[in-house]
Amino acid sequence: MFGLLGEVFQEPEMANRVITDYQGQITNLKQQLGKQRSEIEVSVIRLYPDKISVYLKDSFIGQILADIGLGRPAAQNLDQNQALAIVGNPIQMSLSQERLQDADGDIIFVVVYDYQPRIEKESQAQLKKLADTPLWSRLGAVKQDQVYLVGGHWLVSGPLAAQAVIDDLLSLEFLEN
């Protein structure tokens, strides 16, 4: 994708530098995670005031996680064609609270909709309400204290967002587990 942007803006050298930097950072993160990274299943969910969405493997964040070599839970391991056929969206699927187990993984990254103050407040309330439910407390990642709140940049595309996600991953405690 970064290469295509370089072509569009007639900056192929800059795009190549961005790609090289990204690949170097991914290599660094892979080394820190070690070989066990392929055994770690990672889930990325987004809380809206009125729904829960899980991001699938062909989303931007899904591609970053794949580049790192992290696994995805089976319910989220849909490519965009499968996702379109099953849920009508190539990169995310909505979950009811009753299907919350489909959001489970060894690690759950939670993005609270944070682009408008009112909606952010409602989404934070949704998280608190969700955290008080038995369905949430039964999730493996919750039991293992492997739930991390992350910013909205996890869901946008581009080199700056990718860099911010990598920076987040490098700073999070799950690297120590």
Helices and strands as residue ranges (DSSP letters): H 2-8, H 12-33, G 35-39, E 42-47, E 52-55, H 60-68, G 74-76, H 80-87, E 92-95, G 97-103, E 107-112, H 117-131, H 134-137, H 140-143, E 147-150, G 152-155, H 159-171, G 173-176
